[in-house]
Amino acid sequence: MLPLKNRSWILKNSLLHDVNVTPSVITGREESVRYVEIDSNNIILDVTKFRIVPLLYFILFIFTAKWFYDEARGEDIFIIVGLAISIVSILIAAISLAWFIFYKKKYVAFNRNRGIVSIPGPFWYKNVEVPFKDVVAVIRRETHYYAHLNVLNLYRPDGFKADVGINTQDLDTLQNDWAFYVWYMDKSRPLPPSPVFDAYRDSSNISPALGNAP
């Protein structure tokens, strides 16, 4: 993976940390995101891909390896290419099978008190902690299983990313989602004006109206 510092397109399109946008209203019951914890100090999201995915990759590359192996005939160049693709496909299939067997859940964690975001990597990569002020966030379009989706991605310094969009794939709503995280991670502000935080508010320190937000 190309390090983030060398990915100029991502850095050029990174979102500001001082956005003056109305944050998303969070209830804690959103169907499009899996909360592990959400309170006055932590937001932890389960961003694990479905376990069936590596199994599908395993099956796909096993069939790919077999097909190219069966077609490796005729001229030497075709035999070499066919066998090379078969070997690579088998290696990828083996990695996919190991991924399925040693499956590990992935979490993104926002720690408000520490000002830190913990971002996972692929496979067995450990989470990397990044100060929120240094987090690179981008709204972009990705392809997932033949579907084009708009996503809110947080990037690690090594270039790996995690999707933390909350409500929808609408571009404007993803801007609101990012504004929610920016507000939540700013300790100089009260908690964002969302129902999920009502139990943690000090009645003497009510959140400011959105129109007067700093």
C-alpha positions in Angstrom: 0.0 0.0 0.0 1.3 3.4 -1.0 2.0 5.6 2.2 -0.5 8.4 2.6 2.2 11.1 2.3 2.7 10.0 -1.3 -1.0 9.9 -2.2 -1.5 13.5 -3.4 -5.1 13.0 -4.6 -6.2 12.0 -1.1 -4.3 14.7 0.7 -5.6 17.3 -1.8 -9.2 16.3 -1.1 -9.0 15.8 2.6 -11.8 17.4 4.7 -11.3 20.3 7.0 -11.4 19.9 10.7 -13.1 23.2 11.5 -16.2 22.7 9.3 -19.1 25.0 9.9 -21.7 22.4 9.0 -24.6 21.1 10.9 -23.6 17.7 12.4 -25.7 14.6 11.9 -28.2 13.9 14.6 -27.3 10.5 16.1 -29.7 8.3 18.0 -27.5 5.3 18.5 -30.0 3.2 16.6 -28.9 3.9 13.1 -29.2 0.7 10.9 -26.3 1.5 8.6 -23.6 1.5 11.3 -22.7 -1.0 14.0 -22.0 0.6 17.4 -20.0 -1.3 20.0 -20.0 1.7 22.3 -21.2 5.3 22.1 -21.0 7.6 25.1 -19.4 10.8 26.4 -15.9 9.5 26.0 -15.9 6.8 23.3 -17.4 6.0 20.0 -16.5 2.5 18.8 -17.7 1.3 15.5 -17.6 -2.3 14.2 -16.3 -1.9 10.6 -15.7 -5.6 10.0 -16.4 -6.9 6.5 -18.7 -9.9 6.3 -16.8 -13.2 6.9 -18.2 -14.7 3.8 -16.1 -12.3 1.7 -12.7 -14.1 2.1 -14.4 -17.4 1.4 -15.8 -16.0 -1.8 -12.3 -14.9 -2.7 -10.9 -18.3 -2.0 -13.4 -20.0 -4.3 -12.9 -17.4 -7.0 -9.1 -17.8 -7.1 -9.2 -21.6 -6.9 -11.4 -21.6 -10.0 -9.1 -19.0 -11.6 -6.0 -21.2 -10.9 -7.6 -24.3 -12.3 -8.8 -22.5 -15.4 -5.4 -21.1 -16.3 -3.7 -24.3 -15.4 -6.0 -26.2 -17.8 -5.4 -23.6 -20.5 -1.6 -23.6 -20.1 -0.8 -25.4 -23.4 0.5 -24.7 -26.8 3.5 -22.3 -27.1 6.0 -22.0 -24.3 5.0 -18.4 -23.5 1.4 -19.4 -23.0 2.4 -22.3 -20.7 4.6 -20.1 -18.7 2.0 -17.3 -18.3 -0.8 -19.8 -17.5 1.3 -21.5 -14.9 2.4 -18.2 -13.4 -1.1 -16.9 -13.1 -2.2 -20.3 -11.6 0.5 -20.1 -8.9 -0.4 -16.5 -8.0 -4.0 -17.4 -7.8 -3.3 -20.3 -5.5 -1.2 -18.0 -3.2 -4.1 -15.5 -3.1 -6.6 -18.3 -2.5 -4.4 -19.5 0.4 -4.3 -16.0 1.9 -8.1 -15.8 1.6 -8.6 -19.1 3.3 -6.3 -18.1 6.2 -8.2 -14.8 6.4 -11.4 -16.8 6.7 -10.0 -19.2 9.3 -8.3 -16.6 11.5 -11.0 -14.0 11.0 -10.6 -11.0 13.2 -13.1 -8.2 13.8 -12.1 -4.6 13.0 -13.0 -1.5 15.0 -12.6 2.2 14.7 -12.5 3.9 18.0 -12.8 7.7 18.7 -11.6 8.7 22.2 -12.8 12.2 23.0 -10.7 12.7 26.2 -7.4 11.6 24.5 -8.2 13.2 21.2 -7.2 9.9 19.5 -8.7 7.8 16.7 -7.8 4.2 16.4 -8.0 2.9 12.8 -7.7 -0.7 11.8 -5.9 -2.1 8.8 -6.6 -5.1 6.5 -6.1 -8.8 7.4 -4.2 -9.0 10.7 -2.8 -5.5 10.8 -3.1 -4.0 14.2 -4.9 -0.7 14.8 -2.9 2.5 14.5 -3.7 5.4 16.8 -3.7 8.8 15.1 -4.3 12.2 16.8 -7.7 13.4 15.5 -6.1 16.7 14.4 -3.9 14.6 12.0 -6.6 12.3 10.7 -7.1 12.6 7.0 -10.8 12.1 6.1 -12.1 12.0 2.5 -15.5 11.6 1.0 -15.1 9.5 -2.1 -16.9 7.0 -4.4 -15.9 3.3 -4.1 -16.9 0.2 -5.9 -18.2 -2.6 -3.7 -19.3 -5.8 -5.4 -20.4 -4.0 -8.6 -22.1 -1.2 -6.7 -20.9 2.4 -6.6 -21.1 3.8 -3.1 -20.2 7.2 -1.6 -18.2 6.7 1.6 -16.5 8.7 4.4 -13.0 7.2 4.8 -10.5 7.8 7.5 -6.9 7.2 6.5 -3.9 5.8 8.4 -0.4 7.1 7.7 0.4 3.8 5.8 -2.5 4.4 3.4 -5.0 1.9 4.7 -8.5 3.3 5.4 -11.8 2.6 7.2 -15.3 3.7 6.3 -17.1 5.6 9.2 -20.1 7.0 7.4 -23.2 6.9 9.6 -26.5 7.6 8.0 -26.6 7.4 4.2 -24.3 7.4 1.2 -25.6 10.9 0.2 -22.7 13.3 -0.2 -24.2 16.1 1.8 -25.1 13.7 4.6 -21.6 12.4 4.7 -20.4 16.0 5.2 -22.8 16.1 8.2 -21.4 12.9 9.5 -17.9 14.3 9.4 -19.1 17.5 11.1 -20.5 15.2 13.9 -17.1 13.6 14.5 -15.3 17.0 14.4 -17.7 18.3 17.0 -17.5 15.2 19.2 -13.7 15.2 19.2 -13.5 18.9 20.2 -13.3 18.9 24.0 -13.8 22.7 24.0 -17.4 22.1 23.0 -20.1 20.3 24.8 -21.2 17.0 23.4 -22.9 17.2 20.0 -26.7 18.0 20.0 -27.8 14.4 19.5 -30.3 12.3 21.6 -27.7 9.6 22.2 -25.7 12.0 24.5 -28.7 13.4 26.4 -28.0 11.1 29.4 -24.4 12.6 29.7 -25.3 16.2 29.7 -25.0 18.5 32.7 -28.3 20.3 33.0 -26.4 23.5 33.8 -24.3 23.2 30.6 -26.8 22.8 27.8 -25.5 22.4 24.3 -25.6 25.7 22.3 -28.0 26.0 19.5 -26.7 24.8 16.1 -26.9 28.3 14.6 -24.6 29.7 17.4 -22.2 26.8 17.4 -18.5 27.9 17.6 
